[in-house]
Amino acid sequence: MKFLLYICFMMPLCFFKNMFWLVQMMLFIFMFLFMIVSMNLMNFCNLSYMFGCDMISFGLILLSIWICSLMIMASENLFKTKYYLNLFLMNILFLLIMLYLTFSSMNILMFYLFFEGSLIPTLILILGWGYQPERIQAGGDIAFYTLFVSLPLLMGLFFIFNEINRMIMYMYKFYESNSLILYLSMLLAFLVKMPMYFVHLWLPSAHVEAPISGSMILAGIMLKLGGYGLLRILIIFQKITMSLGITWITISLLGGFYISLKCFCQVDMKSMIAYSSVAHMGLVISGIMTMNYWGFLGSYLLMIGHGLCSSGMFCLSNMNYERLFSRSLFLNKGLMNFIPTMSFWWFLFMISNMAAPPSMNFFGELMLINSLVSWSWLTMMMLMLISFFSAGYSLYLYSYSQHGEYNLSLYSFLYGEFLREYFINYFLHLISFKYLILLIKILI
Protein backbone atom coordinates (compact mmCIF):
# COMPACT_ATOMS: atom_id res chain seq x y z
CA MET A 1 0.00 0.00 0.00
CA LYS A 2 2.90 2.38 0.75
CA PHE A 3 4.24 1.91 -2.78
CA LEU A 4 0.82 2.60 -4.26
CA LEU A 5 0.57 5.84 -2.30
CA TYR A 6 4.07 6.78 -3.50
CA ILE A 7 2.88 6.67 -7.15
CA CYS A 8 -0.41 8.42 -6.34
CA PHE A 9 1.41 11.33 -4.67
CA MET A 10 3.63 11.67 -7.75
CA MET A 11 0.61 12.45 -9.93
CA PRO A 12 0.25 16.16 -8.95
CA LEU A 13 3.89 16.66 -10.04
CA CYS A 14 2.81 16.00 -13.64
CA PHE A 15 0.91 19.29 -13.75
CA PHE A 16 3.79 21.52 -12.60
CA LYS A 17 6.19 23.05 -15.10
CA ASN A 18 9.59 21.46 -15.81
CA MET A 19 8.88 18.32 -13.80
CA PHE A 20 9.52 15.86 -16.67
CA TRP A 21 12.90 14.60 -15.47
CA LEU A 22 11.97 14.79 -11.79
CA VAL A 23 9.13 12.30 -12.35
CA GLN A 24 11.56 9.97 -14.08
CA MET A 25 14.14 10.20 -11.30
CA MET A 26 11.45 9.53 -8.69
CA LEU A 27 10.48 6.39 -10.59
CA PHE A 28 14.11 5.22 -10.43
CA ILE A 29 14.15 5.86 -6.67
CA PHE A 30 10.83 4.01 -6.38
CA MET A 31 12.34 0.97 -8.12
CA PHE A 32 15.33 0.80 -5.77
CA LEU A 33 13.09 1.27 -2.71
CA PHE A 34 10.85 -1.57 -3.88
CA MET A 35 13.86 -3.80 -4.54
CA ILE A 36 15.34 -3.22 -1.09
CA VAL A 37 12.08 -3.70 0.85
CA SER A 38 10.95 -6.83 -1.03
CA MET A 39 13.90 -9.10 -0.34
CA ASN A 40 12.12 -11.90 1.55
CA LEU A 41 10.45 -13.64 -1.38
CA MET A 42 10.15 -17.26 -0.35
CA ASN A 43 6.43 -16.68 0.15
CA PHE A 44 4.01 -13.76 -0.11
CA CYS A 45 5.46 -10.69 1.59
CA ASN A 46 4.48 -7.01 1.87
CA LEU A 47 0.95 -8.17 2.65
CA SER A 48 -1.55 -5.32 2.78
CA TYR A 49 -5.32 -5.64 2.29
CA MET A 50 -5.69 -7.90 -0.79
CA PHE A 51 -2.19 -7.24 -2.12
CA GLY A 52 1.09 -9.04 -1.68
CA CYS A 53 4.31 -9.87 -3.47
CA ASP A 54 6.03 -13.18 -4.16
CA MET A 55 8.87 -14.19 -6.51
CA ILE A 56 6.72 -14.15 -9.67
CA SER A 57 5.24 -10.74 -8.85
CA PHE A 58 8.58 -9.28 -7.75
CA GLY A 59 10.39 -9.60 -11.09
CA LEU A 60 7.45 -8.36 -13.14
CA ILE A 61 6.75 -5.36 -10.88
CA LEU A 62 10.43 -4.39 -11.06
CA LEU A 63 10.27 -4.73 -14.85
CA SER A 64 7.14 -2.55 -14.96
CA ILE A 65 8.71 0.29 -12.94
CA TRP A 66 11.95 0.06 -14.95
CA ILE A 67 10.23 0.13 -18.36
CA CYS A 68 7.90 3.00 -17.32
CA SER A 69 10.88 5.13 -16.25
CA LEU A 70 12.68 4.32 -19.51
CA MET A 71 9.54 5.24 -21.48
CA ILE A 72 9.81 8.78 -20.10
CA MET A 73 13.51 8.97 -20.98
CA ALA A 74 12.95 7.65 -24.52
CA SER A 75 10.16 10.21 -25.18
CA GLU A 76 12.42 13.24 -25.11
CA ASN A 77 10.89 14.49 -28.38
CA LEU A 78 7.62 15.08 -26.50
CA PHE A 79 9.56 17.11 -23.95
CA LYS A 80 11.05 19.27 -26.71
CA THR A 81 7.77 19.84 -28.54
CA LYS A 82 5.68 20.11 -25.30
CA TYR A 83 3.04 17.93 -26.95
CA TYR A 84 0.50 17.36 -24.11
CA LEU A 85 3.42 16.56 -21.83
CA ASN A 86 1.47 16.67 -18.56
CA LEU A 87 -1.17 14.26 -19.82
CA PHE A 88 1.56 11.95 -21.11
CA LEU A 89 3.22 11.74 -17.69
CA MET A 90 -0.15 11.31 -15.98
CA ASN A 91 -1.01 8.50 -18.37
CA ILE A 92 2.27 6.67 -17.69
CA LEU A 93 1.80 6.92 -13.92
CA PHE A 94 -1.78 5.67 -14.23
CA LEU A 95 -0.53 2.76 -16.34
CA LEU A 96 2.14 1.98 -13.75
CA ILE A 97 -0.51 1.93 -10.99
CA MET A 98 -2.60 -0.52 -13.02
CA LEU A 99 0.38 -2.80 -13.70
CA TYR A 100 1.62 -2.66 -10.11
CA LEU A 101 -1.83 -3.59 -8.79
CA THR A 102 -2.24 -6.33 -11.42
CA PHE A 103 0.97 -8.09 -10.45
CA SER A 104 0.50 -7.65 -6.68
CA SER A 105 -3.20 -8.61 -6.40
CA MET A 106 -3.84 -11.79 -4.47
CA ASN A 107 -7.59 -11.57 -5.05
CA ILE A 108 -8.42 -12.98 -8.49
CA LEU A 109 -11.28 -10.53 -9.14
CA MET A 110 -9.05 -7.55 -8.35
CA PHE A 111 -6.46 -9.07 -10.67
CA TYR A 112 -9.08 -9.25 -13.43
CA LEU A 113 -10.14 -5.61 -12.96
CA PHE A 114 -6.59 -4.27 -13.14
CA PHE A 115 -5.65 -6.73 -15.91
CA GLU A 116 -8.38 -5.22 -18.10
CA GLY A 117 -7.85 -1.69 -16.73
CA SER A 118 -4.25 -1.61 -18.00
CA LEU A 119 -5.69 -1.64 -21.53
CA ILE A 120 -7.14 1.88 -21.14
CA PRO A 121 -3.88 3.90 -20.68
CA THR A 122 -2.21 1.80 -23.40
CA LEU A 123 -5.03 2.67 -25.80
CA ILE A 124 -4.73 6.36 -24.87
CA LEU A 125 -0.98 6.21 -25.58
CA ILE A 126 -1.53 4.71 -29.04
CA LEU A 127 -4.48 6.94 -29.99
CA GLY A 128 -3.07 10.15 -28.51
CA TRP A 129 0.62 10.01 -29.38
CA GLY A 130 0.71 7.53 -32.29
CA TYR A 131 2.06 8.41 -35.72
CA GLN A 132 -0.34 7.57 -38.56
CA PRO A 133 -4.14 7.86 -38.82
CA GLU A 134 -4.25 4.02 -38.88
CA ARG A 135 -3.63 4.11 -35.12
CA ILE A 136 -7.40 4.27 -34.62
CA GLN A 137 -7.74 0.94 -36.42
CA ALA A 138 -4.87 -0.51 -34.37
CA GLY A 139 -6.49 0.67 -31.13
CA GLY A 140 -9.79 -0.86 -32.19
CA ASP A 141 -8.04 -4.18 -32.88
CA ILE A 142 -6.52 -4.27 -29.38
CA ALA A 143 -9.84 -3.42 -27.74
CA PHE A 144 -11.77 -5.96 -29.82
CA TYR A 145 -9.36 -8.87 -29.28
CA THR A 146 -8.98 -8.21 -25.55
CA LEU A 147 -12.58 -7.48 -24.67
CA PHE A 148 -13.95 -10.36 -26.77
CA VAL A 149 -12.26 -12.92 -24.51
CA SER A 150 -12.45 -11.02 -21.22
CA LEU A 151 -16.14 -11.70 -20.55
CA PRO A 152 -15.69 -15.52 -20.52
CA LEU A 153 -12.81 -15.04 -18.07
CA LEU A 154 -15.05 -13.00 -15.75
CA MET A 155 -17.80 -15.62 -15.96
CA GLY A 156 -15.23 -18.32 -15.15
CA LEU A 157 -14.04 -16.41 -12.07
CA PHE A 158 -17.62 -16.06 -10.80
CA PHE A 159 -18.21 -19.78 -11.38
CA ILE A 160 -15.12 -20.72 -9.33
CA PHE A 161 -16.18 -18.33 -6.56
CA ASN A 162 -19.59 -20.01 -6.54
CA GLU A 163 -17.87 -23.40 -6.18
CA ILE A 164 -15.32 -22.71 -3.43
CA ASN A 165 -16.46 -19.36 -1.93
CA ARG A 166 -13.04 -17.74 -2.08
CA MET A 167 -11.11 -15.61 -4.52
CA ILE A 168 -7.59 -15.62 -3.05
CA MET A 169 -5.15 -17.08 -5.59
CA TYR A 170 -3.15 -18.88 -2.93
CA MET A 171 -6.22 -20.97 -2.01
CA TYR A 172 -6.72 -22.23 -5.57
CA LYS A 173 -4.21 -25.01 -5.04
CA PHE A 174 -6.92 -26.79 -3.01
CA TYR A 175 -9.34 -26.74 -5.98
CA GLU A 176 -9.21 -28.89 -9.12
CA SER A 177 -11.49 -28.56 -12.14
CA ASN A 178 -11.94 -30.86 -15.15
CA SER A 179 -14.48 -28.70 -17.00
CA LEU A 180 -13.38 -28.05 -20.60
CA ILE A 181 -15.64 -24.98 -20.96
CA LEU A 182 -14.26 -23.42 -17.77
CA TYR A 183 -10.72 -24.26 -18.91
CA LEU A 184 -11.16 -22.53 -22.30
CA SER A 185 -12.97 -19.51 -20.86
CA MET A 186 -10.19 -18.91 -18.32
CA LEU A 187 -7.24 -19.53 -20.63
CA LEU A 188 -8.23 -17.77 -23.85
CA ALA A 189 -8.01 -14.27 -22.34
CA PHE A 190 -4.38 -14.89 -21.35
CA LEU A 191 -3.46 -16.59 -24.63
CA VAL A 192 -4.79 -13.61 -26.61
CA LYS A 193 -2.79 -11.24 -24.40
CA MET A 194 0.46 -13.19 -24.92
CA PRO A 195 -0.37 -13.33 -27.93
CA MET A 196 -0.63 -16.90 -29.17
CA TYR A 197 -0.45 -17.59 -32.89
CA PHE A 198 -3.88 -17.22 -34.61
CA VAL A 199 -4.85 -14.42 -32.21
CA HIS A 200 -1.70 -12.34 -32.69
CA LEU A 201 -2.83 -9.97 -35.45
CA TRP A 202 -3.47 -7.05 -33.07
CA LEU A 203 0.19 -6.92 -32.00
CA PRO A 204 2.11 -5.92 -35.18
CA SER A 205 -0.40 -3.19 -36.14
CA ALA A 206 -0.37 -1.81 -32.58
CA HIS A 207 3.44 -1.70 -32.51
CA VAL A 208 3.75 -0.01 -35.89
CA GLU A 209 1.23 2.71 -35.02
CA ALA A 210 2.30 3.24 -31.39
CA PRO A 211 4.82 5.89 -30.26
CA ILE A 212 8.10 4.67 -28.79
CA SER A 213 6.64 4.67 -25.26
CA GLY A 214 3.65 2.61 -26.45
CA SER A 215 5.92 0.06 -28.16
CA MET A 216 8.11 -0.25 -25.08
CA ILE A 217 5.21 -0.91 -22.74
CA LEU A 218 3.50 -3.30 -25.17
CA ALA A 219 6.63 -5.39 -25.71
CA GLY A 220 8.00 -5.03 -22.19
CA ILE A 221 4.94 -5.54 -20.00
CA MET A 222 1.60 -6.05 -21.76
CA LEU A 223 2.66 -9.37 -23.32
CA LYS A 224 3.82 -10.56 -19.90
CA LEU A 225 0.37 -10.08 -18.36
CA GLY A 226 -0.83 -13.15 -20.24
CA GLY A 227 2.10 -15.27 -19.06
CA TYR A 228 1.61 -14.12 -15.47
CA GLY A 229 -2.09 -15.01 -15.67
CA LEU A 230 -1.26 -18.50 -16.99
CA LEU A 231 1.27 -19.10 -14.22
CA ARG A 232 -1.37 -18.17 -11.62
CA ILE A 233 -4.42 -19.90 -13.12
CA LEU A 234 -3.05 -23.24 -14.36
CA ILE A 235 -2.83 -24.58 -10.80
CA ILE A 236 -6.61 -25.13 -11.03
CA PHE A 237 -6.38 -27.09 -14.31
CA GLN A 238 -3.45 -29.41 -13.79
CA LYS A 239 -5.06 -32.65 -15.01
CA ILE A 240 -6.83 -31.16 -18.02
CA THR A 241 -3.66 -29.29 -19.08
CA MET A 242 -1.69 -32.54 -18.97
CA SER A 243 -4.04 -33.96 -21.60
CA LEU A 244 -4.81 -30.82 -23.66
CA GLY A 245 -1.42 -29.10 -23.36
CA ILE A 246 -0.31 -30.78 -26.59
CA THR A 247 -2.78 -28.59 -28.54
CA TRP A 248 -1.34 -25.29 -27.26
CA ILE A 249 2.25 -26.51 -27.60
CA THR A 250 1.70 -27.62 -31.21
CA ILE A 251 0.02 -24.33 -32.18
CA SER A 252 2.72 -22.27 -30.44
CA LEU A 253 5.71 -24.12 -31.89
CA LEU A 254 4.35 -24.29 -35.44
CA GLY A 255 3.21 -20.65 -35.17
CA GLY A 256 6.62 -19.61 -33.82
CA PHE A 257 8.31 -21.27 -36.80
CA TYR A 258 5.95 -19.64 -39.30
CA ILE A 259 6.28 -16.21 -37.70
CA SER A 260 10.08 -16.57 -37.77
CA LEU A 261 9.85 -17.06 -41.54
CA LYS A 262 7.48 -14.11 -41.78
CA CYS A 263 10.11 -11.88 -40.10
CA PHE A 264 12.27 -12.24 -43.21
CA CYS A 265 9.48 -10.65 -45.29
CA GLN A 266 9.25 -7.47 -43.21
CA VAL A 267 10.59 -4.14 -44.46
CA ASP A 268 9.56 -2.11 -41.38
CA MET A 269 12.03 -2.43 -38.49
CA LYS A 270 9.33 -2.07 -35.85
CA SER A 271 7.16 -4.67 -37.57
CA MET A 272 10.01 -7.19 -37.62
CA ILE A 273 10.75 -6.69 -33.91
CA ALA A 274 7.02 -7.07 -33.14
CA TYR A 275 6.77 -10.34 -35.08
CA SER A 276 9.88 -11.67 -33.31
CA SER A 277 8.04 -11.03 -30.01
CA VAL A 278 5.24 -13.35 -31.17
CA ALA A 279 7.79 -16.10 -31.89
CA HIS A 280 9.37 -15.71 -28.45
CA MET A 281 5.99 -15.74 -26.71
CA GLY A 282 5.20 -18.98 -28.56
CA LEU A 283 8.11 -20.57 -26.70
CA VAL A 284 6.87 -19.11 -23.41
CA ILE A 285 3.37 -20.59 -23.89
CA SER A 286 4.89 -23.98 -24.82
CA GLY A 287 7.06 -23.99 -21.69
CA ILE A 288 4.17 -23.14 -19.39
CA MET A 289 1.94 -25.83 -20.94
CA THR A 290 4.48 -28.59 -20.23
CA MET A 291 3.47 -28.17 -16.57
CA ASN A 292 6.91 -28.82 -15.12
CA TYR A 293 9.29 -26.71 -13.03
CA TRP A 294 11.83 -26.10 -15.77
CA GLY A 295 9.09 -24.95 -18.12
CA PHE A 296 7.67 -22.48 -15.60
CA LEU A 297 11.11 -21.16 -14.64
CA GLY A 298 12.28 -20.87 -18.26
CA SER A 299 9.10 -19.06 -19.26
CA TYR A 300 9.49 -16.61 -16.39
CA LEU A 301 13.11 -15.85 -17.23
CA LEU A 302 12.39 -15.48 -20.95
CA MET A 303 9.51 -13.11 -20.18
CA ILE A 304 11.75 -10.79 -18.15
CA GLY A 305 14.67 -11.09 -20.57
CA HIS A 306 12.49 -10.47 -23.60
CA GLY A 307 10.87 -7.48 -21.90
CA LEU A 308 14.23 -5.70 -21.59
CA CYS A 309 15.68 -6.89 -24.91
CA SER A 310 12.62 -6.07 -27.04
CA SER A 311 12.18 -2.70 -25.35
CA GLY A 312 15.83 -1.87 -26.11
CA MET A 313 15.43 -2.83 -29.77
CA PHE A 314 12.38 -0.59 -30.11
CA CYS A 315 14.45 2.24 -28.60
CA LEU A 316 17.17 1.69 -31.20
CA SER A 317 14.70 1.65 -34.09
CA ASN A 318 13.18 4.87 -32.72
CA MET A 319 16.60 6.52 -32.64
CA ASN A 320 16.96 5.75 -36.34
CA TYR A 321 13.44 7.08 -36.92
CA GLU A 322 14.21 10.35 -35.12
CA ARG A 323 17.08 10.97 -37.54
CA LEU A 324 15.84 9.52 -40.84
CA PHE A 325 12.07 9.90 -40.31
CA SER A 326 11.65 6.39 -41.71
CA ARG A 327 11.79 2.85 -40.33
CA SER A 328 12.08 1.24 -43.76
CA LEU A 329 14.97 -1.19 -44.18
CA PHE A 330 15.43 0.14 -47.72
CA LEU A 331 16.41 3.56 -46.34
CA ASN A 332 18.07 2.50 -43.08
CA LYS A 333 21.17 1.02 -44.72
CA GLY A 334 24.89 1.48 -44.16
CA LEU A 335 24.32 3.15 -40.80
CA MET A 336 27.66 1.87 -39.54
CA ASN A 337 29.31 4.64 -41.60
CA PHE A 338 27.41 7.32 -39.71
CA ILE A 339 26.97 6.03 -36.16
CA PRO A 340 29.47 3.22 -35.54
CA THR A 341 28.77 3.14 -31.79
CA MET A 342 25.03 2.69 -32.42
CA SER A 343 25.99 -0.27 -34.58
CA PHE A 344 27.65 -1.78 -31.51
CA TRP A 345 24.40 -1.43 -29.50
CA TRP A 346 22.47 -3.01 -32.37
CA PHE A 347 24.86 -5.95 -32.31
CA LEU A 348 24.56 -6.48 -28.55
CA PHE A 349 20.76 -6.40 -28.64
CA MET A 350 20.61 -8.68 -31.68
CA ILE A 351 22.72 -11.38 -30.05
CA SER A 352 20.50 -11.09 -26.97
CA ASN A 353 17.43 -11.44 -29.20
CA MET A 354 18.81 -14.64 -30.69
CA ALA A 355 19.43 -15.92 -27.12
CA ALA A 356 23.22 -15.99 -27.16
CA PRO A 357 25.05 -16.16 -23.82
CA PRO A 358 25.43 -14.42 -21.41
CA SER A 359 21.97 -12.92 -21.93
CA MET A 360 18.94 -13.78 -19.81
CA ASN A 361 17.17 -15.03 -22.94
CA PHE A 362 19.83 -17.74 -23.26
CA PHE A 363 19.12 -19.20 -19.82
CA GLY A 364 15.37 -18.92 -20.39
CA GLU A 365 15.48 -20.70 -23.76
CA LEU A 366 17.89 -23.32 -22.41
CA MET A 367 15.40 -24.21 -19.67
CA LEU A 368 12.49 -24.16 -22.14
CA ILE A 369 14.32 -26.49 -24.54
CA ASN A 370 15.12 -28.81 -21.64
CA SER A 371 11.49 -28.73 -20.53
CA LEU A 372 9.98 -29.31 -24.00
CA VAL A 373 12.40 -32.07 -25.02
CA SER A 374 11.74 -33.91 -21.73
CA TRP A 375 8.01 -33.52 -22.43
CA SER A 376 8.36 -35.00 -25.94
CA TRP A 377 11.44 -35.56 -28.09
CA LEU A 378 9.34 -34.68 -31.19
CA THR A 379 9.51 -31.00 -30.24
CA MET A 380 13.24 -31.03 -31.03
CA MET A 381 12.69 -30.38 -34.74
CA MET A 382 10.55 -27.26 -34.24
CA LEU A 383 12.85 -25.96 -31.51
CA MET A 384 15.85 -26.33 -33.82
CA LEU A 385 14.05 -24.46 -36.60
CA ILE A 386 12.82 -21.65 -34.30
CA SER A 387 16.30 -21.18 -32.77
CA PHE A 388 17.97 -21.21 -36.21
CA PHE A 389 15.56 -18.75 -37.82
CA SER A 390 15.61 -16.56 -34.70
CA ALA A 391 19.34 -16.12 -35.26
CA GLY A 392 18.63 -15.70 -38.99
CA TYR A 393 16.22 -12.78 -38.79
CA SER A 394 18.24 -11.09 -36.02
CA LEU A 395 21.36 -11.14 -38.21
CA TYR A 396 19.27 -10.12 -41.22
CA LEU A 397 18.01 -7.02 -39.43
CA TYR A 398 21.49 -6.17 -38.16
CA SER A 399 23.38 -6.69 -41.42
CA TYR A 400 20.71 -5.09 -43.60
CA SER A 401 20.54 -1.92 -41.51
CA GLN A 402 24.21 -1.52 -40.55
CA HIS A 403 26.03 -2.72 -43.67
CA GLY A 404 25.52 -2.12 -47.36
CA GLU A 405 25.64 0.95 -49.54
CA TYR A 406 24.19 3.94 -47.72
CA ASN A 407 21.77 6.48 -49.10
CA LEU A 408 23.51 9.73 -50.03
CA SER A 409 20.59 11.76 -48.68
CA LEU A 410 21.66 10.69 -45.17
CA TYR A 411 24.16 13.56 -45.22
CA SER A 412 21.28 16.01 -44.96
CA PHE A 413 20.14 14.63 -41.60
CA LEU A 414 21.44 15.21 -38.08
CA TYR A 415 23.54 12.20 -37.22
CA GLY A 416 25.08 13.19 -33.91
CA GLU A 417 25.06 10.93 -30.88
CA PHE A 418 23.51 11.96 -27.60
CA LEU A 419 24.46 11.04 -24.06
CA ARG A 420 20.81 10.19 -23.35
CA GLU A 421 20.95 7.46 -26.01
CA TYR A 422 24.12 5.91 -24.62
CA PHE A 423 22.61 6.01 -21.16
CA ILE A 424 19.24 4.50 -22.10
CA ASN A 425 20.76 1.70 -24.18
CA TYR A 426 23.98 0.84 -22.44
CA PHE A 427 23.33 1.35 -18.78
CA LEU A 428 19.58 1.09 -18.40
CA HIS A 429 18.66 -1.63 -20.88
CA LEU A 430 21.80 -3.65 -21.37
CA ILE A 431 23.42 -3.61 -17.95
CA SER A 432 20.13 -4.41 -16.20
CA PHE A 433 19.58 -7.14 -18.81
CA LYS A 434 22.96 -8.74 -18.08
CA TYR A 435 22.98 -8.38 -14.31
CA LEU A 436 19.46 -9.69 -13.80
CA ILE A 437 21.09 -13.05 -14.57
CA LEU A 438 21.95 -12.98 -10.85
CA LEU A 439 18.22 -13.64 -10.23
CA ILE A 440 18.69 -17.12 -11.68
CA LYS A 441 20.72 -18.24 -8.67
CA ILE A 442 17.86 -17.19 -6.35
CA LEU A 443 15.25 -18.96 -8.49
CA ILE A 444 17.10 -22.26 -8.85
N, C-alpha and C positions, 0 to 999 in steps of 0.2 A: 504493500500500500504506500510505503514511503517513496518508492521509486515512481509510482504512478503520480503522486502529488508533485514530485520533482518536475515531471514533464508538464503537468497542468500549469504549474507556476511559471514555466518558461513561455507559455503562450502569450501573455501580455507583452513580452519583449518584442514579439514579431511586429507590433504596431508602432514601435518607436523608430526614430530615424537612425541609420547607420548601426543597426544591431545584427547585420547579416552574419559577420564573422563571429560575433559573441555567441550567437545561438549555436553555431557549429562547435566552438570551443567548449561550450557547456555540455553538448552531447558527448564529446570526447571524455570529459570529466565524469559524466554520468556512466559511461561504459566502464571506466576503471573502478568507479565506486561499486558498481554492480558486480564486477569480477572479484573484487576483494571481499565483499560481504558474502557472496554465494560460494564459499569454498567447500562447505560440507555437503557433498552431493550424492552420498550413498543412498539417500532416500529423499522424500520431499522435505525441503527446507524453506525458510522464509514464509511460513504459513501465515496467511492473513485473510480472514473471511473465506471466500471460496477460491483463493489463489494460492499457488505454491510453486516451487521450482525444483525439478530434479535434473538428472544429467541430460536428458533429451531436450528439455526446455532450455537449459542453461546455454548450450551451444547456439541454439537458434535465436534466443533473445540477444545474445552478444552479437551475432551476425546481423540482426535487425538494426541494433543501435549503430553498429559500425557502418553498415551500408547507408543508413539515413544520414549520418554525418558526412559521408563521402558524396552523397547526392548533392548536398549543399555546396561542397567544395567544387564539384564538377560543373555546377550551374553558374559559373562566374559570369557568363554572358548575360544572364538575367539581372545580375547585380549591376553590370555596366549599363544596360538599357533601362533599368528600373521598371521592368515589365511586370506589374502586379506582384512586386517582390514580397510584400507583407502577406498577401494571400498564399503565395507559394510556400513561405516558411510555415504559416499556420497549417496548411494542408499536409506538409511533411510531418509536423509534430502530431497532428491528428492521426495520420497513418501509423506513426510509431506507437501511439497509445493503443490503437487497434491491434497491432501485431504483438505488442508486449502482453496485452490482456489475452490474446488468442493462445499464445504459447504458455502462459502461466495459469490458465483456467484449469481448475480441477473438476469443476462442474461441467458436464457435457453440453448442457443447454447454453450456458454462458459461452462455452467454446464455439458453439454453432453461431451464436449471435455475432461474436467478434470475427469469426471466420468469414461470414458473409459481409459484415460491416467494413472489412478491409478493402472490399471491392470499390466502395464509394470514393475514397480519396484517390485511389488509382485511376478510376474513371475520370475524375476531375483533372488529374495531372495530364492524362492523354488528351482530353477534350479541350482543356484550357491552354496548355503550353505545347501541344503537338505541332507538327510542321505542315502537313498537307490537309486539304479539305476532307480527304478520305479517312481522317481520324474519327469522324462521326460514325462511319461504317465499322471501323475497328472497335470503337467503344461499344457499339451495339452488339457486335459479335461476342465480346467478353461477357456482357450482361446476359445475353441470350443463353450462351453455353452454361454459364455458372448458375443462373437462376432456374434453368430448366431442370437441373438435377438436384437443386437444393431443397425443393419441397419434399421429394421422397426421403431425403435424409432427415428432415424435421419429423416426418411421420414415423420413421423408424425409431427416432429417439423417444417419441411419446409412447410408442408401443413397448419399448424396453422399460421405460419408467412404469408403465402399467403392469408389467410383469414382475419387476423386482422392487418397485417403490423407492428407488434411489438413483441419483444421477451423478454420483462421484465416480470419476474414472477408475480410481484405485479399487473400487468395489466390484468392478466388472469382471475381475478374474474369478469371481465366484459364480459367474453366470455363463452358460453355454447355450448357443442357439444353432439349430440345424435348418432353419427356415431359409429357403433359397430366395424368396421375395425380399425378406428382411436383409439378407446378405447383399443382394444387388442394390437395394435402395440406399443402404449405408455406404457401400463402396464406390458407387458411380460418381458421387459428388467429388470424392478425393481423386479418383482417376482422371476426371476431366480437369481438375486443377493442376495435375502434375505437369503436363498433360500426357495421357496415354495416346498411342497412335490410334487413328480413326476419330479422335475427338480433340485433335491438336490444332485445327485450322485457325483458331482464334489467336494463337500465339505469334506466328510470324507477322501477321498484319498488325497486331498490337505493337510489336517491337519496332516495326518499320515506321509507324506513324507517331510513336511516343517520343517525347524529348529524352535527353540523356538520363535525366533523373528517373523518368518513367521506365526506361529500359533497364536501368540498374536495379530498381526495386522489383520489377517483374522477374528478371533473371535471378536476382539474389535471394529474394524472400518469397514472392508469391507462389513460385513453383514448389517451394519447400513446405507450404501449408498442406498440400495434398499428401506428401510423404509423412509429415508429422501426424496427420489424421489417421493414415493407415497404420502407423506404428501404435497408435493409441487404441484403435477400434478392433484390430484383428484378434485381440485377445478373446473377444466374444465368439469369434468364428473359426476356432482352431481346426476343428474336424472338417468342416465344409471347405476350408481353404486348402487342406491337405489333398482333397479330391478334386477341387475345381481350380487350384492354383496353376495347373498346367495350361489352362486357357489363357490366363493373363500373361504367363511367361512366354508362351508361343507368340501371342500378339505383340508383346513388347520387344522380343528379340528380332522377330521378322520385321517389325516396324522400324526398329533401330537401324537395321541393316539397310532398309529401303531409304530411310531418311538420310543415312550417311551417303548413299549414292546421289540423293537429291541435292546435297550440299555442293556437289561438283557442278551443278547446273546454275547455281546462283551467281548473279552479277552484282548484287547489293551486299556490301560487307555486313551490314546489320542483319540482313535476312539470313545470311550464311551462319552467323553466330547464333541466331535464334533457332534455326533448324538443328544445329549441333546440340543445343540444349535439350531438344526433344529426344535425340538419340541417347544422351546421357541419362535422361529421366527414365527412358525405357529400361536401362540397366538397373536403375534404382527400384523400379516397380518389380522387376524380375527377382532381385535380391530379397525384397520384403516378402514376396509370395512363396519363397522357398520355406519360410517359417522356421529358419534355424538361426542360431546366434551370430554366425559369421555373416549371414545375409543381412540381418538387422544392423549389425555394426558397420558393415561395408556400405550399406545404403546411407546410413547416418553420416559417415565420413565423406562420402561422395557428394552428399547434399551440401555440406558446409564448404567443401573444397570447390565444388562447381559454383556455389554462390559467389565466392571471392574471385575465382578465375574468370567466369563469364562477365561479371560486373566490370573487371579490369579491361577485358577485351572491348566491351561497349564503350568504355572511357577512351580507349585508343582510337576506335573508329570515329568517335565524336571529335577527337582532336584533329584528325584528318579532315573531317567535315567542316570544322571551324575555319580551316585554312583554304580548302579547295571548294567548299560549298557543294560537294558531291560525295556520295558514298560508292559510286560506281567503280568497279574494279578496272574498267577500261580507262578511267582517268587517273585513278590512284595507282600509278605505276612508277617504278624507279625512285621511290621515296628515299631509298638509302643514300642517294646523291645529295639530298637536301637536309634530311634530319637523320644522320647516322645513329645518334643515341636512341632516337625513337624506334629505330629498327631493332636495337638491342632489346627494348621492352617488348616489342612484338614477338621476338624470338622466345623470350622467357615465358610469355603467356601462352604461346603456341605449344611449347613443349609441355607446359602444365595441362593444356587442354587435351593433349594426346596421352595424358597420364604417364609422363616420364618421371622417374625419380629425380629429386627427392620431394616431389609435390604431394599434397594431400590426396589428390585424385589417384595417384599411383597406389597408395595404400588402400583406398576405398575400392578401386577396381580389382586389386589383387584379392581382397577378401570376397568381393562379389563373384569373381571367377572361381575361387575355391568353393564358395557356397553353391553355385549353380552346377559345377561339374560334379560335386558330391551328390547333388540332387538327381542329376541324370547326365551321363557322359555324352548324350546326344547334343547337349547345348554347346559342346566344344566348337563345333563348326561355326555356328552363328557368332559365338564370342570371338573367334579368330577373325572372322570377317569384319565385325564391328570395330575391333581394336585396330585392324589393318587400315580400314577406310577412315577411321578417326584420325590416325596419323596422316593419311593421305590428304584429307581436306584441310587439315591444319597447315600442312606444308604447302598446299596449293594456295591458300590464302596468304601465307607469309611470302612465298616466292613471287607470287603474281603481283603483290602490292609493293614489295621492297626492291625487287630486281626488275630487269627489263629496261626498255628504252623509255625515258620519261617524256612527258608532254612539255613542249617548249613554253607553253602558256603558264607553266608553274612559276616562271620567273616573275610574273606580275603579282603574285600573292605573297603575303607576309609568311615567312617560313622561319621565324625565330623560335627559340625554345624558352619556355617559361618555368620558373622555379616551382610554381604550383603544379605543373604537369609532372615534373620529376617527383615531387613530394607525393602526389596522389597515386602515381603508379608504383614508384619504387618502395617507398616506406609503407604507405597505408594499404596497398593491395598486396604487393608481393611479399614484403617481410611478414605481414600477418599471416599470409597464405603459407609461408614456409614454416614459421614458428608454431603455428597451431598444430603441427605434427606432434608436438609435445603432448597434446591431448590424448594421443593414441595410447601412450603408456598408462594413463589414468583409466581409459576405457577397457583395455585388455587386462 
